[in-house]
């Protein structure tokens, strides 16, 4: 009996559990996509393959979510434009939330966040 095939989100989560940030790429056009899916956007006749993400990105939008200190304090919610093209929501760690700026260069890492493995970003210093 063969192993059951994991859906795209389960595959993405399995990569994160291994400490790997992977993206899907169209085998027809080479275009990257994120959020994990079955087919490339607008091209149900093509296939997707998993490839390692570069981890490089730029903050496209940011907002600071305010929380009481006993609830973990404030944090930045960001929309990051990945070097490969897609955008993904995440957070920036290691920088005070109020210091995160649009246009900031960031680098991805996989870590545990609120009990689950996730992609977070760190500011790139030059």
C-alpha positions in Angstrom: 0.0 0.0 0.0 1.4 3.4 -0.9 1.7 6.4 1.5 -1.2 8.8 1.4 -0.4 12.0 -0.5 -0.3 15.2 1.7 -2.2 18.3 0.7 -0.2 21.4 -0.1 -0.6 23.0 3.3 0.3 19.8 5.1 3.4 19.5 2.8 4.4 23.1 3.7 3.9 22.4 7.4 6.0 19.3 7.1 8.9 21.3 5.5 8.6 23.8 8.4 8.8 21.0 10.9 12.1 20.1 9.2 13.3 23.7 9.6 12.9 24.4 5.8 11.1 27.3 4.2 9.9 26.1 0.8 7.8 27.8 -2.0 5.9 26.4 -4.9 7.0 27.1 -8.5 5.1 26.6 -11.7 6.7 23.9 -13.8 5.3 25.7 -16.9 6.1 29.4 -16.2 8.6 29.3 -13.4 6.4 31.8 -11.4 6.4 31.3 -7.6 3.3 31.3 -5.5 2.4 31.4 -1.9 -0.1 30.3 -0.1 0.4 26.6 -0.8 -2.1 25.4 -3.4 -2.9 22.6 -5.8 -2.3 24.5 -9.1 -0.6 27.7 -10.1 -2.8 30.8 -10.0 -4.7 31.0 -13.3 -3.2 27.9 -14.8 -4.9 24.7 -13.7 -3.2 22.8 -16.5 0.3 23.2 -15.0 2.0 21.5 -12.0 3.8 23.0 -9.0 7.1 21.9 -7.6 8.5 22.7 -4.2 11.8 24.6 -4.1 13.8 26.2 -1.3 12.9 29.9 -0.7 15.8 32.4 -0.7 14.5 33.8 2.5 15.1 37.4 1.3 12.3 39.9 1.3 11.2 43.5 1.8 8.5 44.8 4.1 5.7 45.9 1.9 3.2 46.9 4.6 3.3 46.9 8.4 1.0 47.5 11.4 1.6 47.2 15.1 -0.8 45.1 17.1 -1.0 46.4 20.7 -1.3 44.0 23.6 -0.8 44.2 27.3 2.6 43.2 28.5 1.1 40.2 30.4 -0.2 39.0 27.0 3.2 39.1 25.3 3.3 42.8 24.4 3.1 44.6 21.1 4.2 42.9 17.8 4.5 43.9 14.2 2.3 42.3 11.6 4.0 42.6 8.2 3.3 41.8 4.6 6.6 40.8 3.1 7.3 40.8 -0.6 9.6 37.8 -1.1 12.5 38.0 -3.6 10.8 35.3 -5.6 7.7 37.6 -6.1 4.9 36.4 -3.8 3.9 38.3 -0.7 3.2 36.6 2.7 2.1 37.8 6.1 4.3 37.2 9.1 6.1 39.2 11.8 9.5 40.7 12.3 11.4 39.6 15.4 14.4 41.1 17.1 13.4 44.7 16.4 11.0 46.8 18.4 7.6 46.7 16.6 7.6 50.5 16.2 10.9 50.3 14.4 9.7 48.1 11.5 9.4 50.2 8.4 8.1 49.7 4.8 11.0 49.1 2.5 13.0 47.3 5.3 15.1 44.4 4.0 14.3 41.2 5.9 15.5 37.6 6.1 13.4 34.6 6.9 13.9 32.0 9.4 11.8 29.1 10.6 11.0 29.0 14.3 8.3 28.0 16.8 5.8 30.8 17.2 2.8 30.3 19.6 3.3 26.6 19.6 3.5 26.0 15.9 6.4 26.2 13.4 6.3 29.4 11.3 8.3 31.6 9.0 9.3 34.8 10.8 11.6 37.6 9.5 14.6 39.5 11.0 15.8 42.9 9.9 18.9 42.7 7.6 21.6 45.0 8.9 24.3 46.3 6.6 
